[in-house]
Amino acid sequence: MTFGRPSPPPPQAPSAGAARRSKRRATPRMAGQDSPASGPVPARIPAMPWGILAGAGLVGLLDSALRLKLPDAGLWRETALVVLGGDLLLALAVCLLVSTRRRSGLRTWSAFGLGAGVAGAPLLGSLLPVEPFGLVALVALPILARGADRLLPRPGRAFAVLALPAPVALVAALLLPPTDVYAVRAPELPPAEADAPAFGSDRPPDLVLVSVDTLRADRVLALADRLPNLTALRERGTWAEYGLSSTNQTVPAHVTLLSGLGALEHGVRHNHDVMGEGVRLLGQDLQEAGWNTAAVVSNGLLRGVMGFARGFDAFDDSEVAPTGIKLAFRRMVKKDTWVGWLGSSRFVFQTLVPWLLPRPEDRAGPSGAGRRTTDRALHFLAELVTRPQPFFLFVHYLDPHHPYRPPAETAGTLFDPEELPPEYRGGPLADNEMMFRLRDELAAADPAVRERALRAARALESLYDEEILFIDRELGRLLAAVERSGRPTVVLFTSDHGEHFGEHGLVLHSCSLYEELVRVPFILAGPGVPVRRLSSPPHLEDVVPTLRSLAGLPPDPTLRGRDLTRGEPAPAPHLERYQAWLSYREGPWKLIARFHGREVEPVELYRVDQDPVESRNLLHEQPATADRLAELARAELAAARTLERGDGAVDPDVQAALLEELGYAGDGG
């Protein structure tokens, strides 16, 4: 035996696993690059970024094709730019992020899955009730794709080829001109019928019904010296200090105006609702009696698809058709794309969408939109007066609706920027952001903040007044054309609801049933109309019975409204509704209450003849009066013959976008 250092063991051959590990260590490669076993891939084309871009591009192309919610408008160019552009930019950012990691663990199909997840998140979000749920795709698709790395062959250069179609489509879309959403052809009256019914010497007068959105009755009287056309119309007809609307919202108020049905009868509760087929409009009865009928509207909530085109030979909502298209596109961008998710609302609404869908110079914005309304009404009128039959023309003006933008003719005549508190200067006047800030600060706990907000609201009322001056000018153009025709014509002028400017701590409308919102102007003038001031307020429910009488149609026994041409109408109780709220008035008393079914819960009580600004709630001082009015309201609810609402006729995204654009928030009112 030999003592000393033991001899080393004999060398052993390395195992197969050890040999493979040694080979991988000796052959370093970039993250995501295929191993030599998958086929040669040059180092200058790493598979990982091409896989991400291919996945994002292909799913983005699919998303662009499926996302065309407005096929009639042909907005595929704009959709591709927003959807593909957002997907590819985020995919590039992911490529840069992953490439900075030394060991990302991404292989080819995993990279493809990650890119597909990037583009799949907004696609899935657009299909789910809650958009952020689409982010599930960002996690799920890469996980599923990791299994493909084990089951599918390595694609080699295929991803480099598959990544090209999306950027090519993006560049092609950039080179195309913007879609002209304003190329909407206005309707024309159908040709006169040879066998149309003849009217003899007893032909009834033509009827012109004018509705001005958001017009307060008190402002019309306060500005009377500056409104020569409205003042002249009032002086030659029947008028009231104010009429009463059935609600504080555009759609249900106009259903009442054109049907004669009250707030509890027509079934239209708010601006989202479509009137049911059972609602019959005045134009339908006149049309069947041989009249020519035409309408021009300038609020997208009154589009023909809402049911308002019934009974009109020509219904011109071409002025608002582009608005609905643009707003639906804008809402889609904000809700269902990476651009909308990561970009600010200001960028999307004020920069991106106006760049993608530029407005022609002759449609510079809401300022002076009533001029185009009058032009279209005069176009119809020029044809109507050449026909022997009587006609019914309905004209709706959106001015002076928020965002108060008086045109150059009247801008600066009443509004003084110095009256606006400094804290409200510098930004766009009366835009949604400013109005919602006012709403919040009018309800603030700090009295100084509330006082400052009230001064700002009062200053904005001057902008509103300037729009009323403009409407008077447009009414003058319309009335002058009627006068030149030499035909006997009855004109009825009114509104759907009013507007708050700080009263009760409120702004805008669709937020209360106070007098500022339910009092509307009311003027009726023409042959057969006595010259007088009504001692009690007329109701919007009275419009159809009155016009039917002037048109020579028999009374409709299903309507509760009064014929205002037959002497002084007796005072009548009236009910106004706003969602789960109602106001019921009888004589000088007005009750505001919550209701559910037939249950009525009194909340406020006013004597409006002594307290027209509703500053003193008499609910606890006059409990017997409140209980009596509540019981009368319960009886109205029990007796109401409510018609079914329509369904399925309106794209909810378009309707919601229109409501947002018009300043409605939250409840869709």
C-alpha positions in Angstrom: 0.0 0.0 0.0 1.2 3.4 -0.9 0.5 6.3 1.4 0.1 9.8 -0.1 -2.3 11.7 -2.4 -5.0 9.5 -4.0 -5.0 9.2 -7.7 -7.9 10.9 -9.6 -10.8 8.7 -10.8 -10.8 7.8 -14.4 -12.6 10.3 -16.8 -16.3 9.6 -17.5 -18.3 10.6 -20.6 -20.7 13.5 -20.0 -24.4 12.7 -19.9 -26.7 13.8 -22.9 -28.4 16.5 -20.7 -25.1 17.9 -19.6 -23.9 18.1 -23.2 -27.1 20.0 -24.3 -26.7 22.5 -21.4 -23.1 23.0 -22.3 -24.0 23.6 -25.9 -26.6 26.2 -25.0 -24.2 28.0 -22.8 -21.6 28.0 -25.5 -24.1 29.4 -28.1 -25.7 32.6 -26.6 -28.6 34.1 -28.5 -30.9 37.1 -28.2 -34.1 36.8 -26.2 -36.8 35.5 -28.5 -34.4 34.3 -31.2 -35.1 30.8 -32.5 -32.6 28.1 -31.7 -30.7 26.5 -34.6 -33.0 23.5 -34.3 -35.9 25.6 -35.6 -34.2 26.6 -38.8 -31.8 29.4 -39.7 -33.1 32.9 -38.7 -30.5 35.6 -39.4 -29.6 37.7 -36.3 -30.8 40.8 -38.1 -34.4 39.6 -37.9 -35.0 38.7 -34.3 -38.3 36.8 -33.9 -39.5 38.4 -30.7 -40.4 41.9 -32.0 -41.8 40.6 -35.2 -44.0 38.2 -33.3 -45.4 41.0 -31.1 -46.0 43.3 -34.1 -47.6 40.5 -36.1 -49.9 39.6 -33.3 -51.0 43.2 -32.6 -51.3 44.0 -36.3 -53.5 41.0 -37.3 -55.8 41.3 -34.3 -55.9 45.1 -34.9 -57.0 44.6 -38.5 -59.7 42.2 -37.3 -60.8 44.8 -34.6 -60.9 47.6 -37.3 -63.2 45.4 -39.4 -65.5 44.4 -36.5 -65.6 47.9 -35.0 -67.4 49.6 -37.9 -70.5 50.5 -35.8 -71.4 53.2 -38.3 -71.3 51.5 -41.7 -73.6 54.1 -43.3 -71.1 56.8 -42.5 -68.2 54.8 -44.0 -65.8 55.7 -41.2 -63.5 52.8 -41.9 -60.5 55.1 -42.6 -60.9 56.9 -39.2 -61.6 53.7 -37.4 -58.4 52.1 -38.8 -56.3 55.1 -37.9 -57.4 55.1 -34.3 -57.7 51.3 -33.7 -54.6 50.2 -35.7 -52.6 53.2 -34.7 -53.2 52.7 -31.0 -52.5 49.0 -31.2 -49.3 49.3 -33.1 -47.9 52.1 -31.0 -48.5 50.2 -27.8 -47.0 47.1 -29.4 -43.9 49.0 -30.3 -43.6 50.2 -26.7 -43.9 46.6 -25.5 -41.2 45.6 -27.9 -38.8 48.2 -26.5 -39.7 47.2 -22.9 -39.1 43.5 -23.5 -35.9 44.1 -25.5 -34.4 45.9 -22.5 -34.7 42.7 -20.4 -31.7 40.3 -20.8 -33.8 37.2 -20.2 -37.5 38.0 -21.1 -38.4 34.3 -21.5 -40.4 35.2 -24.6 -40.3 32.7 -27.5 -41.9 33.2 -30.9 -45.5 32.2 -30.3 -45.4 33.7 -26.8 -44.4 37.0 -28.4 -47.2 36.7 -31.0 -49.6 36.0 -28.1 -48.4 39.1 -26.3 -49.0 41.3 -29.4 -52.4 39.7 -29.9 -53.2 40.5 -26.3 -52.3 44.1 -26.7 -54.7 44.5 -29.7 -57.3 42.1 -28.2 -57.8 44.0 -25.0 -59.8 46.9 -26.6 -61.5 44.5 -29.0 -62.7 42.3 -26.2 -63.6 45.4 -24.2 -65.9 46.6 -27.0 -67.8 43.3 -26.8 -68.2 43.2 -23.0 -70.6 45.3 -20.8 -67.6 46.9 -19.0 -64.7 48.0 -21.2 -61.8 47.4 -18.8 -62.7 43.7 -18.7 -61.1 43.5 -22.1 -57.7 43.7 -20.3 -58.2 40.1 -19.6 -57.0 39.5 -23.1 -53.7 41.1 -22.3 -53.0 38.3 -19.8 -54.9 35.4 -21.3 -53.6 35.4 -24.9 -49.9 35.3 -24.0 -50.5 32.5 -21.5 -52.3 30.5 -24.2 -49.6 31.2 -26.7 -46.9 29.8 -24.4 -48.5 26.4 -25.0 -48.2 26.9 -28.7 -44.4 27.2 -28.3 -44.4 23.5 -27.3 -47.0 22.3 -29.9 -46.5 24.3 -33.0 -43.4 24.6 -35.3 -41.3 27.7 -35.1 -42.5 30.2 -37.8 -39.1 31.5 -38.8 -39.5 34.5 -41.1 -43.3 34.2 -41.3 -43.9 36.7 -38.5 -41.9 39.4 -40.4 -44.3 38.9 -43.3 -47.4 38.8 -41.1 -46.4 42.0 -39.4 -46.5 44.1 -42.6 -50.2 44.3 -43.5 -51.2 46.4 -40.5 -48.7 49.2 -41.0 -49.4 49.2 -44.8 -53.1 49.6 -44.0 -52.3 52.4 -41.6 -50.2 54.3 -44.1 -52.9 53.8 -46.8 -55.5 55.2 -44.4 -53.4 58.2 -43.7 -53.1 59.0 -47.4 -56.8 58.9 -47.9 -58.9 62.1 -47.5 -61.1 62.4 -44.4 -64.6 61.0 -44.6 -67.1 63.9 -45.2 -69.7 63.1 -42.6 -71.4 66.4 -43.5 -72.3 65.2 -47.0 -75.8 64.4 -45.9 -78.4 65.2 -48.5 -81.4 67.1 -47.1 -84.8 65.7 -47.9 -87.1 67.3 -50.4 -90.9 67.5 -50.4 -92.4 64.8 -52.6 -94.0 66.0 -55.9 -97.5 67.4 -55.6 -100.1 64.8 -56.3 -102.5 65.4 -59.2 -105.4 63.9 -57.2 -104.7 65.7 -54.0 -107.9 66.8 -52.2 -109.1 70.3 -53.2 -109.9 72.9 -50.6 -112.4 75.6 -51.6 -112.8 79.1 -50.3 -113.2 77.8 -46.8 -109.6 76.4 -46.8 -108.2 76.5 -43.3 -105.1 78.6 -42.5 -101.6 77.2 -42.9 -100.0 76.3 -39.6 -96.4 77.1 -38.5 -95.3 75.7 -35.2 -92.0 77.0 -33.9 -90.2 75.4 -30.9 -87.0 77.0 -29.5 -85.1 74.5 -27.3 -84.2 75.6 -23.7 -86.0 79.0 -23.9 -87.1 80.5 -20.6 -90.3 82.4 -20.5 -89.0 85.1 -18.2 -86.1 86.0 -20.4 -88.3 86.5 -23.4 -90.3 89.1 -21.5 -87.2 90.7 -19.9 -85.7 91.2 -23.3 -88.9 92.3 -25.0 -87.5 95.7 -26.0 -84.7 93.9 -27.9 -86.9 91.3 -29.5 -88.9 93.2 -32.2 -90.2 90.1 -34.0 -91.4 88.2 -30.9 -92.9 91.4 -29.5 -94.8 92.1 -32.7 -96.1 88.5 -32.9 -97.3 88.8 -29.3 -99.1 92.1 -29.9 -101.2 90.6 -32.6 -102.2 87.3 -30.9 -103.0 85.4 -27.8 -100.2 85.1 -25.4 -99.4 84.3 -21.7 -96.7 85.4 -19.3 -95.7 81.8 -19.5 -96.9 78.4 -20.5 -96.3 75.2 -18.7 -94.2 72.3 -20.1 -94.9 68.7 -19.1 -91.2 68.1 -18.1 -87.7 69.5 -18.1 -86.3 67.4 -21.0 -86.4 67.7 -24.8 -87.8 64.4 -26.0 -90.8 63.9 -23.6 -91.7 67.6 -23.9 -91.8 67.5 -27.7 -93.8 64.3 -27.6 -96.4 66.2 -25.6 -96.1 69.2 -27.9 -96.8 67.2 -31.1 -99.2 64.6 -29.7 -101.2 66.5 -27.0 -100.6 63.6 -24.6 -99.5 64.4 -21.0 -96.4 63.4 -19.2 -98.1 60.3 -17.7 -99.8 59.3 -21.0 -97.2 59.0 -23.8 -94.8 56.7 -21.9 -91.7 58.7 -22.8 -90.0 59.4 -19.5 -86.6 60.8 -20.6 -84.4 61.5 -23.5 -83.3 57.9 -24.0 -86.8 56.8 -24.8 -88.4 56.3 -28.2 -92.1 57.0 -28.5 -94.2 53.9 -29.0 -96.3 53.2 -32.1 -99.4 54.0 -30.2 -98.5 57.7 -30.0 -100.2 59.6 -32.8 -98.8 63.0 -33.8 -100.7 66.0 -35.1 -99.0 65.7 -38.5 -100.5 62.3 -39.1 -104.0 63.6 -38.8 -103.3 66.6 -41.0 -101.6 64.5 -43.5 -104.6 62.2 -43.7 -106.8 65.2 -44.1 -104.9 66.3 -47.3 -102.4 68.7 -45.8 -98.8 69.0 -46.9 -96.5 68.6 -44.0 -92.8 69.3 -43.4 -90.4 69.7 -40.5 -86.9 70.9 -39.8 -85.2 70.0 -36.5 -81.8 71.0 -35.1 -81.5 68.8 -32.0 -80.2 65.3 -32.5 -82.6 64.0 -29.8 -85.5 64.8 -32.2 -84.1 62.7 -35.1 -86.6 60.8 -37.2 -85.6 57.5 -35.7 -87.0 58.7 -32.4 -90.4 58.7 -34.0 -90.8 62.4 -34.7 -90.9 61.9 -38.5 -94.4 60.5 -38.3 -96.9 62.4 -40.4 -94.4 64.6 -42.2 -94.0 64.4 -46.0 -90.5 65.7 -45.5 -88.6 65.5 -42.2 -85.2 67.3 -42.3 -82.9 66.2 -39.6 -79.8 66.5 -41.9 -78.4 69.2 -39.7 -78.0 66.8 -36.8 -77.1 63.6 -38.7 -73.4 64.5 -38.8 -73.4 65.3 -35.1 -74.8 61.9 -34.2 -72.2 60.2 -36.4 -69.3 62.2 -35.0 -70.4 61.7 -31.4 -70.9 58.0 -31.8 -67.4 57.7 -33.3 -65.9 59.9 -30.5 -67.6 57.8 -27.8 -66.3 54.6 -29.5 -62.7 56.0 -29.5 -62.9 57.0 -25.8 -64.5 53.8 -24.6 -63.0 51.0 -26.7 -59.5 51.9 -27.9 -56.0 52.3 -26.4 -56.0 55.9 -27.7 -59.0 56.6 -25.6 -57.9 54.6 -22.6 -54.5 56.2 -22.4 -55.2 59.6 -23.8 -57.0 62.4 -22.0 -60.6 63.3 -22.8 -59.5 66.8 -23.9 -57.0 65.2 -26.4 -59.6 62.8 -27.8 -62.5 65.3 -27.9 -60.8 68.5 -28.8 -57.8 67.4 -30.8 -58.0 63.9 -32.3 -61.6 63.7 -33.4 -61.6 67.2 -35.0 -58.4 66.3 -36.8 -59.9 63.1 -38.1 -63.3 64.6 -39.0 -62.7 68.2 -39.8 -65.7 70.5 -39.9 -66.3 72.5 -43.1 -65.9 76.2 -42.9 -69.7 76.8 -43.4 -70.3 74.7 -40.3 -68.0 76.4 -37.9 -69.8 75.2 -34.8 -72.9 75.6 -32.7 -72.7 79.4 -33.0 -75.5 80.6 -35.3 -76.7 77.1 -36.1 -80.2 78.5 -36.2 -79.4 80.3 -39.5 -79.2 76.9 -41.3 -82.4 75.9 -39.6 -84.1 78.9 -41.0 -82.6 78.4 -44.5 -84.0 74.8 -44.6 -87.4 76.0 -43.3 -87.5 78.7 -46.0 -86.6 76.1 -48.6 -89.6 74.1 -47.7 -91.8 77.2 -47.4 -91.0 78.3 -50.9 -92.5 75.0 -52.2 -95.4 74.7 -49.8 -96.8 78.1 -50.7 -97.1 77.1 -54.3 -99.5 74.3 -53.6 -103.2 74.8 -53.2 -103.5 72.6 -50.1 -102.9 74.0 -46.6 -99.6 73.1 -45.0 -98.2 72.4 -41.5 -94.6 73.4 -41.0 -92.8 72.5 -37.8 -89.5 74.3 -37.1 -87.3 73.5 -34.2 -84.3 75.7 -33.2 -81.5 74.5 -30.9 -80.2 77.9 -30.0 -80.0 79.0 -27.2 -79.1 75.6 -25.8 -75.8 75.1 -23.9 -72.9 75.7 -24.8 -74.1 79.3 -25.3 -72.4 80.5 -28.4 -74.0 83.6 -29.8 -73.1 84.4 -33.4 -71.2 87.5 -34.5 -74.4 89.5 -35.1 -75.3 89.5 -31.4 -72.1 88.5 -29.6 -70.9 91.1 -27.2 -74.1 93.1 -27.0 -75.0 91.9 -23.5 -72.2 89.7 -22.1 -69.4 91.5 -20.3 -66.3 89.2 -19.7 -65.4 91.3 -16.7 -68.5 90.1 -14.9 -67.1 86.6 -14.9 -65.1 85.9 -11.7 -61.4 85.6 -12.5 -61.4 81.9 -11.4 -63.6 81.1 -14.4 -61.7 83.0 -17.1 -59.1 81.7 -19.5 -60.9 78.5 -20.7 -63.7 77.8 -23.1 -66.9 79.6 -21.9 -69.8 77.4 -20.8 -68.3 74.1 -22.0 -69.2 70.9 -20.2 -66.1 71.2 -17.9 -67.1 74.7 -16.8 -70.7 73.9 -16.3 -70.0 70.8 -14.2 -67.6 72.8 -12.1 -70.3 75.4 -11.6 -72.7 72.7 -10.6 -70.3 71.3 -8.0 -69.3 74.7 -6.6 -72.9 75.9 -6.3 -73.3 73.0 -3.9 -70.1 73.7 -2.0 -70.0 74.0 1.8 -68.0 77.3 1.6 -70.4 80.3 1.2 -67.7 82.2 -0.7 -67.3 79.5 -3.3 -71.1 79.3 -3.7 -71.3 83.1 -4.2 -68.5 83.1 -6.7 -70.2 80.3 -8.7 -73.5 82.1 -8.6 -71.9 85.3 -10.0 -70.4 83.2 -12.8 -73.8 81.6 -13.6 -75.4 85.0 -13.8 -72.7 86.2 -16.2 -73.3 83.2 -18.5 -77.0 84.1 -18.6 -76.0 87.2 -20.6 -74.5 84.8 -23.2 -77.7 82.9 -23.2 -79.6 86.2 -23.7 -77.5 87.0 -26.8 -78.6 83.8 -28.4 -82.2 84.8 -27.8 -81.5 88.0 -29.7 -80.3 85.9 -32.5 -83.3 83.7 -32.5 -85.5 86.7 -32.8 -83.7 87.7 -36.0 -84.2 84.2 -37.4 -87.8 84.2 -36.5 -88.1 87.6 -38.3 -86.7 86.0 -41.5 -89.3 83.1 -41.2 -92.2 85.4 -40.5 -91.3 87.8 -43.3 -91.4 84.9 -45.8 -94.8 83.8 -44.4 -96.1 87.4 -44.8 -94.8 87.6 -48.4 -96.8 84.5 -49.3 -100.0 86.3 -48.8 -101.6 83.1 -47.4 -103.5 83.1 -44.1 -101.2 81.5 -41.6 -101.3 80.8 -37.9 -98.0 80.8 -36.0 -97.6 79.2 -32.6 -94.3 80.0 -30.8 -93.2 78.1 -27.7 -90.4 76.0 -26.1 -89.8 72.6 -24.5 -88.2 73.7 -21.2 -86.1 76.4 -19.6 -82.7 76.6 -18.1 -81.1 77.1 -14.6 -78.5 79.9 -14.0 -77.7 79.3 -10.3 -81.3 79.3 -9.0 -81.7 76.7 -6.3 -77.9 76.0 -6.7 -78.5 74.5 -10.2 -77.3 75.0 -13.7 -78.5 73.6 -17.1 -81.7 71.6 -17.1 -83.0 68.1 -16.6 -82.3 68.5 -12.9 -85.4 69.9 -11.2 -89.1 70.7 -11.6 -88.7 74.3 -10.4 -90.4 77.2 -12.4 -87.2 78.1 -14.2 -87.4 74.8 -16.1 -91.1 74.3 -16.7 -92.2 77.8 -17.6 -91.9 78.4 -21.4 -93.0 81.2 -23.7 -96.4 80.9 -25.4 -97.6 83.0 -28.3 -100.4 82.2 -30.8 -101.2 84.6 -33.7 -103.0 84.5 -37.0 -106.6 84.3 -38.5 -109.2 83.2 -36.0 -107.0 83.9 -33.0 -108.2 86.7 -30.6 -105.8 89.4 -29.5 -105.5 89.0 -25.7 -103.4 88.0 -22.8 -104.4 84.8 -21.0 -105.0 85.1 -17.3 -104.0 81.5 -16.5 -101.0 79.7 -18.1 -101.6 77.4 -21.1 -100.1 74.0 -21.2 -98.1 72.2 -23.9 -101.0 69.7 -23.9 -103.2 72.5 -25.2 -101.2 73.0 -28.5 -102.6 70.0 -30.5 -106.3 70.6 -29.5 -105.9 74.3 -30.4 -104.2 73.7 -33.8 -106.7 70.9 -34.6 -109.5 73.4 -34.1 -107.9 76.0 -36.3 -107.3 73.3 -39.0 -111.0 72.4 -39.0 -110.4 68.9 -37.6 -112.9 67.5 -35.1 -112.0 67.5 -31.4 -110.1 64.4 -30.3 -111.9 63.0 -27.2 -108.8 61.2 -26.0 -106.9 64.5 -25.5 -107.3 66.4 -22.2 -105.9 69.7 -23.5 -108.0 72.8 -24.1 -108.8 74.7 -27.3 -107.4 78.1 -26.6 -109.4 79.8 -29.4 -112.7 79.2 -27.6 -112.7 82.0 -25.1 -110.7 82.3 -21.9 -109.8 78.7 -20.8 -110.7 77.7 -17.3 -107.7 77.2 -15.0 -106.8 73.5 -15.0 -104.6 71.4 -12.7 -101.3 70.4 -14.3 -98.7 67.7 -13.7 -95.1 67.8 -14.7 -92.8 64.7 -14.5 -89.1 64.2 -14.2 -88.1 60.5 -13.9 -89.2 59.5 -10.3 -90.3 63.1 -9.5 -93.5 65.0 -10.2 -95.0 68.4 -9.6 -98.7 68.9 -9.3 -100.3 72.3 -9.3 -103.8 73.5 -8.6 -104.5 77.2 -8.6 -101.6 79.0 -6.9 -100.3 75.9 -5.1 -97.5 73.6 -6.4 -96.4 70.4 -4.8 -93.1 68.7 -5.7 -93.0 65.0 -4.7 -91.3 61.7 -5.3 -93.4 58.9 -6.6 -93.2 55.2 -7.1 -96.1 53.5 -8.8 -99.1 55.2 -7.2 -97.3 56.2 -4.0 -96.6 59.9 -3.7 -94.2 61.4 -1.1 -94.5 65.2 -0.7 -91.1 67.0 -0.5 -91.8 70.7 -1.2 -94.8 72.9 -1.3 -95.0 76.5 -2.8 -97.5 79.2 -3.4 -96.1 80.3 -6.7 -98.4 83.4 -7.2 -96.7 84.9 -4.1 -93.4 83.1 -4.3 -92.5 82.5 -8.0 -88.9 81.9 -7.2 -89.9 79.1 -4.8 -87.8 80.3 -1.9 -90.1 79.3 0.9 -91.1 75.6 1.3 -94.5 75.6 3.0 -94.7 71.8 3.4 -94.7 71.8 7.2 -96.7 75.0 7.5 -99.5 73.8 5.2 -99.7 70.0 5.7 -103.3 69.7 4.7 -102.7 71.4 1.4 -99.8 69.2 0.7 -101.8 66.1 1.5 -104.7 67.2 -0.7 -102.4 67.8 -3.7 -100.7 64.5 -3.1 -104.0 62.7 -3.2 -104.9 64.5 -6.5 -101.6 63.4 -7.9 -102.3 59.8 -6.8 -105.6 60.0 -8.6 -103.8 61.2 -11.8 -101.3 58.3 -11.5 -104.1 55.8 -11.1 -106.2 57.1 -14.0 -103.2 57.5 -16.4 -103.5 55.6 -19.7 -99.8 55.1 -20.3 -98.8 54.0 -23.8 -95.9 51.6 -24.4 -92.6 53.0 -25.3 -90.8 52.1 -28.5 -87.7 49.9 -28.5 -84.7 49.0 -30.6 -84.9 52.0 -33.0 -81.9 54.0 -31.6 -78.3 53.2 -31.3 -77.7 53.7 -27.5 -74.1 54.8 -28.2 -75.3 57.6 -30.5 -78.0 58.7 -28.0 -75.6 58.7 -25.1 -73.0 60.6 -27.0 -75.6 63.2 -28.0 -76.7 63.6 -24.4 -73.1 64.0 -23.3 -72.5 66.7 -26.0 -75.6 68.6 -25.0 -74.5 68.7 -21.4 -76.5 66.0 -19.8 -74.7 64.0 -17.2 -75.2 60.8 -15.4 -78.9 60.1 -15.6 -79.3 60.7 -19.3 -81.9 63.2 -18.6 
